[in-house]
Amino acid sequence: MNIKFSDALKVIVSSHIGKAGLMLLAFLVGVSIWVLATYPLDFGTKEWSNPTVWADNPKAVPPKWVNLLPGTDRVAHSVLESDTPDDVRTAGWVKAETYLMPVSHDFDDFPTFLSFTMNDVKFQGRPPLITLSLARPDGTTVKLLQHVPSGARDGETAPIIRYEQTPFRLLLSADQTVRAALADFHNEQYGTDYNERDLRGLGDQAAFGVPIPGDEAAFESLRGDYEFVVDITFASTEDSLGSVKAVVGGDVFGGMGTDSQGRDLAVGLLFGFPVALFIGLLASTLTTTIGTSLGVVSGYMGGWVDTAIQRLSDVVANVPLLPILIFMVIVLGSNLFLIILVLVAFSWPGLTILIRSMVLQLRSGQLIEATQALGASKTRIMIRHIFPQTAPFVFAQMIFFTPAAILAEAGLSFLGLGDPSIPTWGQILEQGFRTGAVYVGYWWWVLPPGLLIVLTAMAFVLIALAIEPVLNPRLRTMR
């Protein structure tokens, strides 16, 4: 069965199934290449599993495109950053800087949270005074926070830097001092009688709303343009601030929403593309290599070699794969390469038995007998004359093995036994089910990874179906 690659490709492309499979595969490969070129290789441990990276994201919210649906008007997520002051004033050695961060709030609902972050505060001697205020659409301004970084420690010399490695971050809507400032603001502006305890859990509403008359604290959303104002007073003109950031948490986020930890699911789903292809292609390549090699040797050599390989195949083929995978992961730990190794170690026998039956027929053919008569070695005969005739079938089997390996890893991850250092679609699914996302309607957490697993498997299945006429010419004539 000597078939040129170009002829096989023509047969695949000539069918609609083949075209669809190749287009899906090209999409998967293209996304994988882009991810590998733009993501750090240690993305899993450095970012995905690091809660501080996602601290400013809303938790368990749908993608922002749901606002395009009729009757949906969720609060947009806003991240306001500035590393350049809008106003600088000096008087002798004293320097004052002002940072302005405007944001529009045109929603009936309130933000889910408010946070403030700053980093790289540098000063020579006396630490600066940092004041955060919020200018509201009704012309009022509420002073939310005043903060002074810690001064010089024993033996510390100028310049003194604070919040360089770990930025200063404050969840405004949950801070007791901020709630007290908001209570005083509303008492003064609207004649209420709030205290800090009355505004527990209502900090974001108090900042972006007006009080509703009643015995209990309640607020109505105040629509319009807001502005976070950061005023910093330095004791020296050489003092400086790296950057400031204010976050207005929304009810929607990104292209795929977030999970319960605030992780951007779009980022995790994209990283799953190269991981899925790596698992599938590596496992299928190794499995077909081992299975084909042992099948060719078993069928051609015969004798005790054939008996030994076939008995080994029978034993391995009857070992249940999933329990072995679970046992190995529990004993040796969750590691992606261990999972691939176990998949390969217990997946080759079926192909070995099939290849052996093909080689038994090829061995008695005139080509092989003539090659033997010319004195060719057994190794040369197996490599140069037997393997090429089995190659199309082997290639088709490799395509079938690829989605099987991807589904096996996804199933293991779904059981909570996947490699925690690498985000995969199966792990995202497992985390969604473990935290109850499927029961509370977090569809954006469950549907996309499941659909991507099906889509990837479908790509290889379509290609395998399209390649059948290459293996069986009678199907080509029937079409």
C-alpha positions as CSV (number, residue, x, y, z in Angstrom):
1,M,0.0,0.0,0.0
2,N,2.5,2.6,-1.2
3,I,0.6,5.9,-1.3
4,K,2.1,9.3,-1.8
5,F,1.4,12.0,0.8
6,S,0.2,14.4,-1.9
7,D,-2.3,11.8,-3.2
8,A,-3.6,11.2,0.3
9,L,-4.0,14.9,0.9
10,K,-6.0,15.3,-2.4
11,V,-8.4,12.5,-1.2
12,I,-8.9,14.2,2.1
13,V,-9.4,17.7,0.7
14,S,-11.8,16.4,-1.9
15,S,-14.4,15.6,0.8
16,H,-16.4,18.1,2.8
17,I,-15.6,16.1,6.0
18,G,-11.9,16.3,5.3
19,K,-12.0,20.1,4.6
20,A,-13.8,20.7,7.8
21,G,-11.4,18.5,9.8
22,L,-8.3,20.3,8.3
23,M,-9.9,23.7,9.0
24,L,-10.5,22.8,12.6
25,L,-7.0,21.4,12.9
26,A,-5.5,24.6,11.4
27,F,-7.4,26.7,13.8
28,L,-6.2,24.6,16.8
29,V,-2.6,24.8,15.6
30,G,-2.8,28.5,14.9
31,V,-4.1,29.3,18.3
32,S,-1.6,27.0,19.9
33,I,1.3,28.7,18.1
34,W,0.0,32.2,19.2
35,V,-0.3,31.1,22.8
36,L,3.2,29.6,22.9
37,A,4.6,32.8,21.4
38,T,2.9,35.2,23.9
39,Y,2.4,33.2,27.1
40,P,5.2,32.4,29.6
41,L,6.1,28.7,29.8
42,D,5.5,28.9,33.6
43,F,2.1,30.4,33.2
44,G,0.4,27.8,35.3
45,T,2.5,28.3,38.4
46,K,3.4,31.9,38.0
47,E,0.0,33.3,37.0
48,W,-2.9,30.9,36.9
49,S,-2.3,29.5,40.4
50,N,-1.3,32.9,41.8
51,P,-4.3,34.6,43.5
52,T,-2.6,38.0,43.6
53,V,-2.7,38.2,39.8
54,W,-6.5,38.0,39.7
55,A,-7.2,40.0,42.9
56,D,-8.7,42.9,41.0
57,N,-11.0,40.8,38.9
58,P,-14.7,40.2,39.8
59,K,-15.6,36.7,41.0
60,A,-17.7,34.3,39.0
61,V,-19.2,36.8,36.6
62,P,-20.2,36.2,32.9
63,P,-18.5,37.6,29.8
64,K,-19.1,41.2,29.0
65,W,-20.8,40.4,25.7
66,V,-23.9,39.3,27.6
67,N,-24.8,43.0,27.8
68,L,-25.6,42.7,24.1
69,L,-28.5,40.5,24.9
70,P,-31.9,42.3,25.1
71,G,-32.8,43.3,28.7
72,T,-29.3,42.9,30.0
73,D,-27.5,45.8,31.6
74,R,-24.8,44.6,33.9
75,V,-22.2,46.9,35.5
76,A,-19.0,47.0,33.3
77,H,-15.6,46.3,34.9
78,S,-13.3,49.3,34.9
79,V,-9.6,49.4,35.7
80,L,-8.2,52.9,36.0
81,E,-4.4,53.3,36.0
82,S,-2.1,56.3,36.0
83,D,1.6,56.6,36.2
84,T,1.8,60.3,35.3
85,P,0.4,63.1,37.6
86,D,-2.2,65.4,36.1
87,D,-1.0,68.3,38.2
88,V,2.3,69.0,40.0
89,R,2.8,71.9,42.4
90,T,6.0,72.8,44.3
91,A,6.6,75.2,47.2
92,G,10.2,75.2,48.3
93,W,11.1,71.6,49.2
94,V,7.5,70.5,49.3
95,K,5.9,68.9,46.2
96,A,2.3,68.0,45.7
97,E,1.0,65.7,42.9
98,T,-2.6,65.0,41.8
99,Y,-3.7,61.9,39.8
100,L,-7.1,61.9,38.2
101,M,-8.9,58.7,37.1
102,P,-12.4,59.3,35.7
103,V,-15.0,56.6,35.3
104,S,-18.6,56.6,34.0
105,H,-21.3,54.8,35.9
106,D,-24.5,54.5,33.9
107,F,-26.1,51.5,35.5
108,D,-29.0,50.8,37.9
109,D,-26.9,48.3,39.8
110,F,-23.8,49.0,41.9
111,P,-20.2,47.9,41.4
112,T,-19.3,44.6,43.0
113,F,-16.3,46.0,44.8
114,L,-13.9,49.0,44.8
115,S,-10.1,48.7,45.3
116,F,-7.1,51.0,45.3
117,T,-3.5,50.1,44.5
118,M,-0.2,52.0,44.4
119,N,3.4,51.0,44.1
120,D,7.0,52.3,44.2
121,V,6.6,55.1,46.7
122,K,10.1,56.7,47.0
123,F,11.0,59.3,49.6
124,Q,14.2,60.7,51.1
125,G,13.2,61.2,54.7
126,R,9.7,61.9,55.8
127,P,7.1,59.6,54.1
128,P,4.4,61.3,52.0
129,L,0.7,61.9,52.8
130,I,-1.5,60.1,50.3
131,T,-5.2,61.0,50.1
132,L,-7.8,59.3,48.0
133,S,-11.1,61.0,47.2
134,L,-14.1,60.3,45.0
135,A,-15.8,63.2,43.1
136,R,-19.4,62.3,42.4
137,P,-21.8,63.4,39.6
138,D,-23.9,65.5,42.0
139,G,-20.9,67.8,42.7
140,T,-20.0,66.3,46.1
141,T,-16.7,64.8,47.0
142,V,-16.1,62.1,49.6
143,K,-12.6,61.7,51.1
144,L,-12.2,57.9,51.2
145,L,-8.7,57.4,52.6
146,Q,-5.6,59.0,54.0
147,H,-2.5,56.9,54.1
148,V,1.1,57.4,55.2
149,P,3.7,54.7,54.3
150,S,6.0,53.5,57.1
151,G,9.1,55.6,57.7
152,A,12.7,54.7,57.6
153,R,13.7,51.6,59.6
154,D,16.9,51.2,61.6
155,G,19.9,51.3,59.3
156,E,17.8,52.2,56.2
157,T,19.2,55.0,54.1
158,A,17.7,57.2,51.5
159,P,16.2,56.8,49.1
160,I,13.6,54.7,50.9
161,I,11.2,52.7,48.7
162,R,7.9,51.2,49.8
163,Y,5.6,48.9,47.9
164,E,8.2,47.9,45.3
165,Q,7.9,44.1,45.4
166,T,4.4,43.9,46.9
167,P,2.1,46.9,45.9
168,F,-0.2,48.5,48.5
169,R,-3.7,47.3,47.8
170,L,-6.8,48.1,49.8
171,L,-10.3,46.7,49.2
172,L,-12.1,50.0,49.7
173,S,-15.6,48.6,49.9
174,A,-14.7,46.3,52.8
175,D,-12.3,48.6,54.7
176,Q,-13.6,49.8,58.1
177,T,-11.9,53.3,57.8
178,V,-13.5,53.8,54.4
179,R,-16.9,52.8,55.6
180,A,-16.6,55.3,58.5
181,A,-15.7,58.0,56.0
182,L,-18.7,57.2,53.8
183,A,-21.0,57.2,56.8
184,D,-19.8,60.6,57.9
185,F,-20.2,61.9,54.3
186,H,-23.8,60.7,54.0
187,N,-24.7,62.0,57.5
188,E,-23.3,65.5,56.5
189,Q,-24.7,65.6,52.9
190,Y,-28.1,63.9,53.3
191,G,-28.9,64.1,57.0
192,T,-28.7,60.3,57.6
193,D,-27.6,58.7,60.9
194,Y,-25.3,56.0,59.7
195,N,-22.3,54.6,61.4
196,E,-19.6,52.3,60.2
197,R,-21.5,49.1,61.2
198,D,-24.6,50.2,59.2
199,L,-22.5,50.2,56.0
200,R,-21.0,46.7,56.3
201,G,-21.4,45.0,52.9
202,L,-22.7,48.3,51.5
203,G,-19.5,50.2,50.9
204,D,-19.7,50.2,47.1
205,Q,-23.4,51.3,47.3
206,A,-22.6,54.1,49.6
207,A,-19.8,55.4,47.3
208,F,-21.9,55.1,44.1
209,G,-25.4,55.9,45.4
210,V,-27.7,58.2,47.3
211,P,-29.5,57.1,50.5
212,I,-33.1,55.9,50.3
213,P,-35.1,57.2,53.3
214,G,-35.9,54.4,55.8
215,D,-34.9,52.8,59.1
216,E,-32.2,50.7,57.5
217,A,-29.3,51.8,55.3
218,A,-30.2,51.4,51.6
219,F,-29.1,53.2,48.5
220,E,-30.2,54.1,45.0
221,S,-27.6,54.1,42.2
222,L,-26.4,57.6,41.2
223,R,-25.7,57.6,37.5
224,G,-23.1,59.8,35.9
225,D,-19.4,60.6,35.7
226,Y,-17.2,59.9,38.7
227,E,-13.5,60.6,39.3
228,F,-11.0,59.1,41.7
229,V,-8.6,61.8,42.9
230,V,-5.3,60.9,44.4
231,D,-3.4,63.8,46.2
232,I,0.1,63.1,47.4
233,T,2.1,65.6,49.4
234,F,5.9,64.9,49.4
235,A,8.4,66.4,51.8
236,S,11.0,66.6,49.0
237,T,10.9,67.4,45.4
238,E,13.0,64.2,44.8
239,D,10.3,62.0,46.2
240,S,8.1,60.1,43.7
241,L,5.3,57.6,43.2
242,G,5.4,54.8,40.6
243,S,1.7,54.4,39.7
244,V,-1.8,54.3,41.1
245,K,-4.8,52.1,40.2
246,A,-8.4,52.2,41.1
247,V,-10.7,49.3,40.2
248,V,-14.5,49.5,39.9
249,G,-15.6,45.9,40.0
250,G,-18.3,44.9,37.5
251,D,-20.9,42.2,36.9
252,V,-19.2,41.1,33.6
253,F,-15.7,40.6,32.6
254,G,-13.6,39.7,29.5
255,G,-14.6,37.4,26.7
256,M,-15.3,34.3,28.8
257,G,-16.1,35.6,32.3
258,T,-14.3,34.6,35.5
259,D,-14.3,31.7,38.0
260,S,-14.8,31.9,41.7
261,Q,-11.2,33.1,42.2
262,G,-11.5,35.9,39.6
263,R,-9.3,34.1,37.1
264,D,-10.0,35.2,33.5
265,L,-11.4,32.0,31.9
266,A,-10.5,33.2,28.4
267,V,-6.8,33.1,29.4
268,G,-7.1,29.6,30.8
269,L,-9.0,28.3,27.9
270,L,-6.5,29.7,25.4
271,F,-3.6,28.1,27.3
272,G,-5.5,24.8,27.1
273,F,-5.1,24.7,23.3
274,P,-1.3,23.9,23.1
275,V,-1.6,21.7,26.2
276,A,-4.4,19.6,24.6
277,L,-2.5,19.2,21.3
278,F,0.8,18.4,23.2
279,I,-1.0,15.6,25.2
280,G,-2.8,14.2,22.2
281,L,0.0,14.3,19.6
282,L,2.8,13.2,22.0
283,A,0.8,10.3,23.4
284,S,-0.5,9.2,20.0
285,T,3.0,9.4,18.4
286,L,4.7,7.4,21.1
287,T,1.8,4.8,21.2
288,T,1.8,4.3,17.4
289,T,5.6,4.1,17.3
290,I,5.8,1.4,20.0
291,G,2.7,-0.5,18.7
292,T,3.9,-0.5,15.1
293,S,7.5,-1.4,15.9
294,L,6.4,-4.4,18.1
295,G,3.8,-5.4,15.6
296,V,6.2,-5.5,12.7
297,V,8.8,-7.4,14.7
298,S,6.3,-9.8,16.0
299,G,4.8,-10.6,12.6
300,Y,8.0,-10.8,10.6
301,M,10.3,-12.6,13.1
302,G,7.8,-15.2,14.3
303,G,8.9,-17.9,16.7
304,W,9.5,-17.2,20.4
305,V,9.8,-13.5,19.6
306,D,6.3,-13.4,18.2
307,T,5.0,-15.5,21.2
308,A,6.6,-13.2,23.8
309,I,5.3,-10.0,22.2
310,Q,1.8,-11.4,21.8
311,R,1.6,-12.7,25.4
312,L,2.8,-9.3,26.6
313,S,0.2,-7.6,24.5
314,D,-2.5,-9.8,25.9
315,V,-1.5,-9.0,29.5
316,V,-1.2,-5.2,29.0
317,A,-4.4,-5.1,26.9
318,N,-6.4,-6.6,29.8
319,V,-5.1,-4.1,32.4
320,P,-7.8,-1.5,33.1
321,L,-6.3,1.9,32.2
322,L,-8.3,4.3,34.3
323,P,-7.7,2.5,37.7
324,I,-4.0,2.3,36.8
325,L,-3.9,6.0,36.0
326,I,-5.6,6.9,39.3
327,F,-3.3,4.6,41.3
328,M,-0.1,6.0,39.7
329,V,-1.2,9.6,40.2
330,I,-2.1,9.0,43.8
331,V,1.2,7.2,44.5
332,L,3.6,9.4,42.4
333,G,1.7,12.7,42.3
334,S,-0.1,14.6,39.6
335,N,2.3,15.2,36.7
336,L,1.5,15.7,33.1
337,F,4.4,13.7,31.8
338,L,3.5,10.8,34.1
339,I,-0.1,10.8,32.8
340,I,1.2,10.7,29.2
341,L,3.7,7.9,30.1
342,V,1.0,5.7,31.6
343,L,-1.3,6.4,28.6
344,V,1.4,5.3,26.2
345,A,2.5,2.3,28.3
346,F,-1.0,0.7,28.3
347,S,-2.4,1.8,24.8
348,W,-0.1,0.1,22.4
349,P,-1.2,-3.6,22.5
350,G,-4.3,-3.1,20.2
351,L,-2.2,-1.6,17.4
352,T,0.5,-4.3,17.8
353,I,-2.0,-7.1,17.3
354,L,-3.5,-5.4,14.2
355,I,-0.1,-4.6,12.6
356,R,1.1,-8.2,13.2
357,S,-1.9,-9.6,11.3
358,M,-1.0,-7.3,8.4
359,V,2.7,-8.3,8.4
360,L,1.8,-12.0,8.4
361,Q,0.2,-11.4,5.0
362,L,3.0,-9.2,3.7
363,R,5.7,-11.6,4.8
364,S,4.5,-14.2,2.3
365,G,4.4,-11.8,-0.6
366,Q,6.6,-12.0,-3.6
367,L,8.3,-8.6,-2.8
368,I,9.5,-9.8,0.6
369,E,10.6,-13.2,-0.7
370,A,12.6,-11.6,-3.5
371,T,14.2,-9.2,-1.1
372,Q,15.2,-12.2,1.2
373,A,16.6,-14.0,-1.8
374,L,18.8,-11.0,-2.5
375,G,20.3,-11.3,1.0
376,A,18.7,-8.2,2.6
377,S,18.9,-8.2,6.4
378,K,15.8,-8.6,8.5
379,T,16.1,-5.1,9.8
380,R,16.3,-3.7,6.3
381,I,13.3,-5.7,5.2
382,M,11.2,-4.6,8.1
383,I,12.1,-0.9,7.8
384,R,12.3,-0.5,4.0
385,H,9.7,-2.9,2.7
386,I,7.2,-3.9,5.4
387,F,6.7,-0.7,7.3
388,P,6.0,1.6,4.3
389,Q,3.1,-0.7,3.3
390,T,1.6,-0.3,6.8
391,A,2.3,3.4,7.1
392,P,-1.1,4.7,5.9
393,F,-2.9,2.5,8.4
394,V,-0.5,3.5,11.1
395,F,-1.1,7.2,10.3
396,A,-4.9,6.7,10.5
397,Q,-4.5,5.0,13.9
398,M,-2.3,7.8,15.2
399,I,-5.1,10.3,14.3
400,F,-7.6,8.1,16.2
401,F,-5.3,7.9,19.2
402,T,-5.0,11.7,19.5
403,P,-8.5,12.5,20.7
404,A,-8.5,9.4,22.9
405,A,-5.4,10.7,24.8
406,I,-7.0,14.2,25.1
407,L,-10.2,12.8,26.5
408,A,-8.3,10.5,28.9
409,E,-6.4,13.5,30.4
410,A,-9.6,15.5,30.6
411,G,-11.4,12.7,32.4
412,L,-8.5,12.4,34.9
413,S,-8.5,16.1,35.5
414,F,-12.3,16.0,35.9
415,L,-11.7,13.5,38.8
416,G,-9.4,16.0,40.4
417,L,-6.2,14.1,39.6
418,G,-4.7,16.3,36.8
419,D,-1.5,18.2,37.0
420,P,-2.3,21.3,39.1
421,S,0.6,23.3,37.7
422,I,-0.8,23.4,34.1
423,P,-4.3,24.7,33.4
424,T,-6.2,22.3,31.1
425,W,-9.8,22.2,29.9
426,G,-10.5,19.2,32.1
427,Q,-9.3,21.0,35.2
428,I,-11.4,24.1,34.4
429,L,-14.4,21.7,34.1
430,E,-13.5,20.0,37.3
431,Q,-13.2,23.2,39.3
432,G,-16.6,24.3,37.9
433,F,-18.3,21.2,39.1
434,R,-16.4,21.1,42.4
435,T,-17.5,24.6,43.3
436,G,-21.1,24.1,42.2
437,A,-21.0,26.3,39.1
438,V,-23.1,23.9,37.1
439,Y,-25.8,24.0,39.8
440,V,-26.0,27.8,40.2
441,G,-26.1,28.6,36.5
442,Y,-22.5,29.6,35.8
443,W,-22.7,28.3,32.2
444,W,-19.7,30.3,31.0
445,W,-17.5,28.2,33.4
446,V,-18.7,24.8,32.2
447,L,-19.8,25.0,28.5
448,P,-16.7,26.5,26.9
449,P,-14.1,23.9,28.1
450,G,-16.5,21.1,27.3
451,L,-17.2,22.4,23.8
452,L,-13.4,22.9,23.2
453,I,-12.7,19.3,24.2
454,V,-15.4,18.1,21.8
455,L,-14.2,20.4,19.0
456,T,-10.6,19.2,19.3
457,A,-11.7,15.5,19.3
458,M,-14.0,16.3,16.3
459,A,-11.2,17.7,14.3
460,F,-9.2,14.5,14.4
461,V,-12.3,12.3,14.0
462,L,-13.2,14.2,10.8
463,I,-9.7,13.8,9.4
464,A,-9.7,10.1,10.2
465,L,-13.1,9.6,8.4
466,A,-11.8,11.5,5.4
467,I,-8.7,9.4,5.2
468,E,-10.7,6.1,5.0
469,P,-10.8,6.1,1.2
470,V,-7.0,6.2,1.2
471,L,-6.9,3.0,3.2
472,N,-9.8,1.4,1.3
473,P,-9.8,2.4,-2.4
474,R,-13.2,0.7,-2.8
475,L,-14.7,3.5,-0.8
476,R,-13.2,6.0,-3.2
477,T,-14.9,4.4,-6.2
478,M,-18.2,4.2,-4.3
479,R,-18.1,8.0,-3.8
